[in-house]
């Protein structure tokens, strides 16, 4: 750790260590709170939010800013989505082709609604319309990365000096709301319609709660790690190829596709140095996915600098409150019926809560918490990341410029 000019810089190793502590803290909180358990609030969310609040209190008492090196956190995200690709079956994906198109269509339509909601509420509050756009798909569906990328341009076009702060604040508060809404939505739908999985499926992430843990030895774990690393190497090569064509995609997206390609192109009987079959849908892969996602989300939430957002809280809270209600209504009254009113549809709705106001990892954490309580849904774990990790970014790249031109 280094302390320079009022900033406490936490290096990557300590950041990961604290992330693990936060994850265990969230687990203990969930065990002690019937509310958190009943509504399937992800464990890294409860622990991460608590620690970020404690760091905020520390800041106000000591005036110290805490900043984390999150390079390892970003690698964990790559690990997680690579496991999703490894577990993906093209046969299942083709079966889920129609739900994929439905979810994609609804999500794109919702993106238009989200921007209109943000702009409309901002105008009602006497705020610049650009503030509403920043509290729309720029920061909510787009996340911190999109907010950081577009804020300078919006600031220049609309002469809005606080564009970056508004974008980051909206993305941060949206992430919290998204983390809290997925589980309750799924619980409501599952209980109201008495839904259950149509078949027992191996978990994509972790294990079902209150069931015996599958036996995993060191070689099982290393076998899964080797498969993940092979996919990441191919994913990195694909990412370079895509970049050379002028299309920038996050590394975790190409690693997801690399996992899908290897799992579905190479025969399961293909000889491997490990002497075992390709570890798709094996407990070791699910274990690594659970570890990577939990640690990633815990580190993301514990590192939020809430003290930097207080001055912007008023109007942003009102806009996000409206966005929160719209997202819930879309999930329950549009996504769920169109997806078939099934158990898979309920799990997808929990993921849609993460998509609508948060990020791809938030969507996956919401679904993971639901799946561990009620049962897995391979369909949800395939179509949701494809929609929110790939298609949404492409759609947003077209939607944002259109709205900038429209309100300009």
Buried (B, 14 or more C-beta within 10 A) or exposed (E): EEEEEEEBBBEBEEBBEBBBBBBEBBBEBBEEEEEBBEBBBBBBBBBBBBBBEEBBEBBEEEEEBBEBBBEBBBBBBBBBBBBBBBBBBEEBBEBBEEBBEBBBEBBBEBBBBBBBBBBBBBBEEEBBBBBBBBBBBBBBBBBBEBBBBBBEEBBEBBEBEBBBBBBBBBBBBBBBBBBBBBBBBBBBBBEEBEBEBEEEBBBBBBBBEEEEEBEBEEEBBEBBBBBBEBBBEBBBEBBEEBEEEEEEBBBBBBBBBBBBBBBBEEEEEEEBEBEBEBBBBBBBBBBBBBBBBBBBBBBBBBBBBBBBBEEBEEBBEBBBEBBBEBBBEBBBEBBBEBBEEBBBBBBBBBBBBBBBBBBBBBBBBBBBBBBBBBBBBBBBBBBBBBBBBBBBBEBBBEBBEEBBEEBE
